[in-house]
Amino acid sequence: MGFATVMDWLLNDPQFGYYGSGCVRFGPEGDFVTAPTQGSAFAELLGRQLWPCFEALALEQPGSISLIEWGPGDGSLMAQLLHALELGQTAWGERLEVVLVESSPALRQQQQERLADLSLPIQWLSPEALQRQPRRGLVLAHELLDALPVQRFVLASKRWHELLVCVDAAGQPQWCQGEPLGADTLQQLQQLGLPADGGGRPDGWSSEWCPLLSSWLQQARASLSQGWLLAIDYALSAQRYYAPQRDGGTLLACRGQRTSSDLLADPGRQDITAHVCSTLLEHLAPQAGWHCCGTALQGEVLLQLGLAAEISALSEPGPQDLASRLARREELLRLVDPHLLGGFWWFWLEAQSQPAAPRPLTPPGWWPEAP
Ligand SMILES: C[S@@+](CC[C@H](N)C(=O)[O-])C[C@H]1O[C@@H](n2cnc3c(N)ncnc32)[C@H](O)[C@@H]1O
């Protein structure tokens, strides 16, 4: 089997998959920490980016506006965003509809429980249902793209071959070399800076790419009639992703706050992730109907959204006790530390309309203009 199929099973199989069966454990006591599972500061800052977008959409036209979260995990981010949002203080709160797109039945259940006390209309929809009735609003994908299955490939005698997962005589999974990659994949890799003959890399050099990214960008685009996509993830440009010294790619397994390169160990009991290739995303997005507005490092964005001011306010005595102030400061610092969550990338894309709209919307502007 190709690794993309195996990774899909390991993560998404509803009975045995890590996400599909719900055995994922989010947060500091679990397998890995994401920004929302370490506290609510991330959602509070993110809201400052999102709510002006909803305001712009609401001012332009009547009707509902939708916040669509794709891959919501345990539902923490949505719960924190909605708790931090004072709906009554907005002119558009009554028009807000929340949609969650979640492939795991078990996680859907967890999200329903977590969000049960919110008075807003919340729906769980499939990509197909959204496509039938596209929304005006914003798609948020936080640490989703790193979970999309990837294809592995390896160089042998100056040709790229697919890396497969086989089962040996003892019934144990093993890596084995498959057929040479097809012409379409070779062309895609060439555009990412990987020549068909390996460009001087040694035999056995391997990496991966995400063949599903294109169809996911199309699905996300088809879910919106107007609005934006904000994808947040760890990412590398193709130049760094496929640098000769990065042999083995970026795939990692994660369990109990420890990473490992043994992707086939403990099937369905550990997370498996690969970095997003930002060059591939920026290349595919326009083909899927997105305009790339900007890409920025999370740490820089959050500083602009007020994180620095909050840290400095925390050094003054205030209503919170010292222990709470120190804990909040620690949480904020982890969000901007480039070796922790600050090294994530924010990709901001706008749904292109056909024919092109006269750009009536004014998004808030942390991001630089696309070059
Ligand atoms: C790494 S978790 C991120 C969770 C959450 N966004 C967070 O940051 O805490 C990935 C999430 O995406 C979901 N997922 C993976 N592939 C998906 C797909 N194709 N469609 C919808 N959800 C998906 C998983 O079930 C899980 O909820």
The ligand as a MOL file (V3000), in Angstrom:
LIG
                    3D

  0  0  0     0  0            999 V3000
M  V30 BEGIN CTAB
M  V30 COUNTS 27 29 0 0 0
M  V30 BEGIN ATOM
M  V30 1 C -4.1930 17.8290 14.7250 0
M  V30 2 S -5.8980 17.8030 14.9770 0 CHG=1
M  V30 3 C -6.1590 19.5520 15.1750 0
M  V30 4 C -7.2300 19.8340 16.1550 0
M  V30 5 C -7.5440 21.2960 16.4500 0
M  V30 6 N -7.7540 22.0830 15.2640 0
M  V30 7 C -6.5010 21.8930 17.3420 0
M  V30 8 O -5.6970 22.6840 16.8660 0
M  V30 9 O -6.4650 21.5750 18.5330 0 CHG=-1
M  V30 10 C -6.6020 17.4550 13.3960 0
M  V30 11 C -8.1160 17.4710 13.3490 0
M  V30 12 O -8.5570 17.4050 11.9900 0
M  V30 13 C -9.5010 16.3450 11.8230 0
M  V30 14 N -9.4100 15.9170 10.4260 0
M  V30 15 C -8.3860 15.2850 9.8190 0
M  V30 16 N -8.6430 15.1500 8.5070 0
M  V30 17 C -9.8420 15.7420 8.2750 0
M  V30 18 C -10.6320 15.9630 7.1170 0
M  V30 19 N -10.2310 15.5460 5.9070 0
M  V30 20 N -11.8090 16.6030 7.2420 0
M  V30 21 C -12.2230 17.0450 8.4520 0
M  V30 22 N -11.5180 16.8710 9.5910 0
M  V30 23 C -10.3400 16.2330 9.4960 0
M  V30 24 C -9.0940 15.3540 12.8670 0
M  V30 25 O -10.0750 14.3920 13.1460 0
M  V30 26 C -8.8060 16.3030 14.0240 0
M  V30 27 O -10.0010 16.7790 14.5950 0
M  V30 END ATOM
M  V30 BEGIN BOND
M  V30 1 1 1 2
M  V30 2 1 2 3
M  V30 3 1 2 10
M  V30 4 1 3 4
M  V30 5 1 4 5
M  V30 6 1 5 6
M  V30 7 1 5 7
M  V30 8 2 7 8
M  V30 9 1 7 9
M  V30 10 1 10 11
M  V30 11 1 11 12
M  V30 12 1 11 26
M  V30 13 1 12 13
M  V30 14 1 13 14
M  V30 15 1 13 24
M  V30 16 1 14 15
M  V30 17 1 14 23
M  V30 18 2 15 16
M  V30 19 1 16 17
M  V30 20 1 17 18
M  V30 21 2 17 23
M  V30 22 1 18 19
M  V30 23 2 18 20
M  V30 24 1 20 21
M  V30 25 2 21 22
M  V30 26 1 22 23
M  V30 27 1 24 25
M  V30 28 1 24 26
M  V30 29 1 26 27
M  V30 END BOND
M  V30 END CTAB
M  END
